[in-house]
Amino acid sequence: MNKTAISLLAMLLLVSAPSGKAVFAADFSFTAPETIPVGTDFKIDIALTPQNESLNAFNGTVIMNDLNGAFFLEKVIGGATETKYWIQAPKIENNKIYFAGIIPGGQIKPGALFSVIVKNTKQGSAVFSFADTQAFLNDGDGTRANVISKTATVATGDAAATQNQFSAPVDSIAPEIFHPAISKSEYLFDGKPFIMFIARDSGSGINRYEIAEAQPLFWSTDIAPDKLNWKIAESPCAIEDKYLSGAIYVKAIDNAGNERISAIKLSNFIFWRLVLAVLVGFALFTPIVVSVFRKKKKHAK
């Protein structure tokens, strides 16, 4: 888990200030085939199930234990159906997937967090498990829930294709419309403003995000995408515009290459456009006023 994600999670825990022993329960679980044909790509779903309580935050690590190198974590697809923001978007590193998220308003029903595509190349088996899982109740006190973390074992065999066997979907639809948000915290980026974002894609899943900062000339944020200086980013992302005078553009790209762009004006966007309008007006009308004044003065003589 990256340092920013750790800081955000620490901030969340400090704000919620959990105390006392954990209560109630939340299940982290897998939906996976027990047996697959050799050479099959298959999908494993990771889910969080509250036990009669509302949850508003969670984190953990998915671990794949494969002794003979027959399985590979290929990519993460989808996203949390109830999660508004990822603190740490699911990310594959050394056969592990780190994840952490918050659920504004809470989650009371079972929900798929994300899915992972696993590639098999030869005979073997793999055990999928969780580590460092935590869940917190949406009770205003940040009460830590007792967590039950389940496991799943997948082995090669002569089984016919299962419902979890994966084939890349045909996806020509852009990710859903999303709305980035600007925030600020003493725990992150030295107290400077940052932007948070998450998009959903029900087809092939979100592949990555790119971000660009720009200074539109006037009131509109409309700028041709190819005129922007894009860079790959993760949420949350620090804002470079120290005057908060421009706009930020976030591009969500799914695994099929479809794109959705969302723009957000920074807090001083309108103020600086008014300043610009005043300066432009002054530059345009000052010569006219001076010219009229000179003519009047000349006629007065």
C-alpha positions in Angstrom: 0.0 0.0 0.0 1.5 3.4 -1.0 2.3 6.1 1.5 -0.7 8.3 0.5 -3.1 5.4 1.0 -1.6 4.7 4.4 -1.9 8.4 5.4 -5.5 8.5 4.3 -6.4 5.3 6.2 -4.6 6.7 9.2 -6.6 9.9 8.9 -9.8 8.0 8.6 -9.0 6.0 11.8 -8.0 9.1 13.7 -11.2 10.9 12.7 -13.4 7.9 13.6 -11.4 7.1 16.7 -12.4 3.5 17.2 -12.2 2.3 20.8 -13.0 -0.8 22.8 -13.3 -4.3 21.5 -14.6 -5.0 18.0 -18.3 -5.9 17.6 -20.5 -7.4 15.1 -19.0 -9.0 11.9 -18.2 -8.5 8.3 -17.2 -11.2 5.8 -14.5 -10.9 3.2 -15.0 -13.7 0.7 -14.1 -15.1 -2.8 -16.3 -16.4 -5.5 -14.0 -18.7 -7.6 -14.2 -22.0 -9.5 -12.8 -25.0 -7.6 -11.4 -26.7 -10.8 -10.4 -25.2 -14.1 -9.0 -26.7 -17.4 -5.3 -26.2 -17.9 -4.5 -22.9 -19.7 -7.7 -21.2 -18.7 -8.1 -17.6 -17.7 -10.7 -17.3 -15.0 -12.3 -14.6 -12.8 -12.4 -14.4 -9.0 -14.8 -12.0 -7.4 -13.9 -10.4 -4.0 -16.9 -9.4 -1.9 -17.6 -7.7 1.4 -20.7 -8.8 3.3 -21.9 -6.8 6.4 -23.7 -8.9 9.1 -26.8 -6.8 9.8 -24.8 -3.6 10.2 -23.8 -0.7 8.0 -20.1 -0.4 7.1 -18.4 2.8 5.9 -14.7 1.8 5.6 -12.6 -1.3 4.8 -9.1 -2.4 3.8 -7.1 -5.5 3.3 -4.8 -7.5 1.1 -5.6 -10.5 -1.3 -2.8 -13.0 -1.3 -2.3 -15.8 -3.9 -0.2 -18.7 -2.7 1.0 -20.7 -5.8 3.8 -23.1 -5.1 4.7 -24.2 -8.6 4.1 -21.0 -10.6 1.1 -22.2 -12.5 -1.1 -19.1 -11.8 -0.6 -15.4 -12.4 -2.7 -12.4 -11.3 -3.3 -10.7 -14.6 -5.5 -7.7 -14.0 -8.1 -6.2 -11.7 -11.5 -5.3 -13.3 -14.6 -3.6 -12.0 -14.9 -1.6 -8.8 -16.9 -1.4 -5.6 -20.5 -1.0 -6.4 -21.1 0.9 -3.1 -17.7 2.5 -2.7 -17.6 6.2 -3.6 -13.9 6.6 -3.2 -11.0 4.2 -3.2 -8.3 5.2 -0.7 -6.1 2.5 -2.3 -7.6 1.3 -5.6 -7.0 -2.5 -6.0 -3.5 -2.9 -7.3 -1.5 -6.0 -8.1 2.0 -6.2 -6.6 4.0 -9.5 -6.3 1.0 -11.8 -6.4 -0.8 -9.6 -3.9 -3.6 -7.1 -4.3 -3.8 -4.2 -1.8 -7.1 -2.3 -1.4 -8.8 0.2 0.9 -12.0 2.2 0.5 -14.6 4.3 2.2 -18.4 4.1 1.7 -20.1 7.4 2.4 -23.5 6.7 3.8 -22.6 3.1 4.6 -23.2 -0.3 3.1 -25.7 -2.8 4.5 -26.0 -5.3 1.7 -23.4 -7.8 0.4 -21.4 -6.1 -2.3 -18.7 -7.1 -4.8 -15.6 -5.0 -4.2 -13.8 -5.9 -7.4 -12.7 -8.9 -9.5 -9.4 -10.2 -10.6 -8.5 -12.1 -13.7 -6.2 -15.0 -13.1 -4.1 -16.7 -15.8 -3.2 -20.4 -15.7 -0.3 -21.8 -17.7 0.2 -25.4 -16.4 -1.0 -28.0 -13.9 -1.1 -26.8 -10.3 -3.2 -25.3 -7.6 -3.4 -22.0 -5.8 -4.8 -20.8 -2.5 -6.4 -17.3 -2.3 -6.6 -15.7 1.1 -6.9 -12.3 2.8 -4.5 -10.5 5.2 -4.7 -7.4 7.3 -8.5 -7.0 6.7 -10.4 -4.4 8.6 -13.9 -3.0 8.4 -15.6 -0.2 10.4 -19.2 0.5 11.3 -21.1 3.5 10.0 -22.1 4.4 13.6 -20.4 7.7 14.1 -17.8 6.2 16.4 -15.7 4.3 13.8 -16.3 1.0 15.7 -14.2 -1.8 14.4 -16.1 -4.8 13.2 -15.0 -8.4 13.8 -13.9 -9.6 10.4 -14.2 -13.1 9.0 -11.8 -13.7 6.1 -12.5 -16.7 4.0 -10.2 -18.5 1.5 -10.6 -20.2 -1.8 -8.6 -22.9 -3.6 -8.4 -23.3 -7.4 -6.8 -26.4 -9.0 -6.4 -27.5 -12.6 -8.2 -30.6 -13.8 -10.5 -32.0 -16.4 -13.4 -29.8 -15.5 -15.6 -28.3 -18.2 -15.7 -24.6 -18.5 -17.2 -22.9 -15.4 -19.2 -19.8 -15.0 -16.1 -18.0 -13.7 -14.1 -18.8 -16.8 -13.2 -15.5 -18.3 -13.2 -14.2 -21.8 -12.6 -10.5 -22.6 -16.0 -8.8 -23.2 -16.7 -6.8 -26.2 -17.0 -3.3 -24.8 -17.7 -0.2 -26.8 -19.3 1.9 -24.0 -17.4 4.6 -22.2 -17.1 4.5 -18.4 -20.1 6.0 -16.5 -20.2 9.8 -15.9 -18.3 10.6 -12.7 -17.7 13.7 -10.6 -14.2 14.4 -9.1 -14.1 16.2 -5.7 -11.6 18.6 -4.3 -10.6 18.2 -0.6 -8.0 19.2 1.9 -6.5 17.6 5.0 -3.7 18.3 7.3 -2.7 14.6 7.0 -2.1 14.6 3.3 0.2 16.5 0.8 1.4 18.9 3.6 -2.1 20.3 4.0 -2.4 21.3 0.3 -5.6 20.6 -1.7 -6.0 17.4 -3.6 -8.5 15.8 -6.0 -10.3 12.5 -5.4 -12.1 10.5 -8.2 -13.5 7.1 -9.1 -15.4 6.0 -12.2 -17.3 2.8 -12.8 -17.4 0.7 -15.9 -19.7 -2.3 -16.1 -18.2 -3.6 -19.3 -14.5 -4.3 -19.3 -13.7 -2.4 -16.1 -11.5 0.6 -15.4 -7.9 0.3 -16.5 -6.4 3.6 -15.4 -6.9 7.3 -14.8 -5.1 10.3 -16.4 -5.2 13.8 -15.1 -4.5 17.2 -16.6 -4.5 20.8 -15.2 -5.2 23.7 -17.5 -6.1 27.4 -17.5 -9.2 27.9 -19.7 -9.3 31.4 -21.1 -12.8 32.3 -19.9 -15.8 30.7 -18.3 -16.0 27.4 -20.0 -13.8 24.4 -19.2 -14.1 23.2 -22.8 -10.7 22.3 -24.1 -9.9 19.8 -26.8 -8.5 16.6 -25.1 -5.5 16.5 -27.4 -4.5 20.0 -26.2 -4.1 18.9 -22.6 -1.0 17.5 -21.0 -2.2 14.2 -19.6 -0.3 12.1 -17.0 -1.3 8.9 -15.3 -2.6 9.4 -11.8 -4.2 7.7 -8.9 -6.8 9.0 -6.4 -6.1 11.0 -4.3 -3.8 13.2 -6.3 -2.1 16.5 -5.3 -3.1 19.7 -7.1 -0.2 21.6 -8.7 -2.1 24.8 -9.3 -1.2 26.6 -6.1 -3.5 29.5 -6.8 -6.5 27.2 -7.5 -7.3 29.4 -10.5 -7.8 26.8 -13.3 -9.6 23.6 -14.0 -8.6 19.9 -13.6 -9.5 17.3 -16.1 -9.8 13.6 -15.2 -9.9 10.9 -17.8 -11.1 7.4 -17.0 -10.0 4.7 -19.4 -11.5 1.2 -19.4 -9.8 -2.0 -20.4 -11.2 -1.7 -24.0 -9.7 1.8 -24.5 -13.0 3.7 -24.1 -12.7 7.1 -22.3 -14.7 9.4 -20.2 -13.5 12.9 -19.2 -14.8 14.9 -16.3 -13.7 18.5 -15.5 -13.9 20.4 -12.3 -13.3 24.1 -11.7 -11.0 25.0 -8.8 -12.2 27.3 -6.0 -10.7 30.5 -7.4 -11.7 29.8 -11.0 -14.4 32.5 -11.2 -12.4 35.1 -9.2 -9.4 34.9 -11.6 -11.7 35.0 -14.7 -13.3 38.2 -13.2 -9.8 39.6 -12.7 -8.9 38.7 -16.3 -12.2 40.3 -17.6 -11.4 43.5 -15.7 -7.9 43.6 -17.0 -9.0 42.9 -20.6 -11.8 45.6 -20.3 -9.3 48.0 -18.9 -6.8 47.3 -21.7 -9.5 47.7 -24.4 -11.3 50.8 -23.1 -8.4 52.8 -21.6 -7.1 53.9 -25.1 -10.7 54.9 -26.0 -11.2 56.9 -22.9 -7.8 58.6 -23.3 -8.5 59.4 -26.9 -11.9 61.0 -26.0 -10.4 62.9 -23.2 -7.7 64.3 -25.5 -10.2 65.3 -28.1 -12.3 67.1 -25.5 -9.2 68.9 -24.2 -8.2 69.9 -27.7 -11.6 71.3 -28.5 -11.6 73.1 -25.2 -8.5 75.1 -26.4 
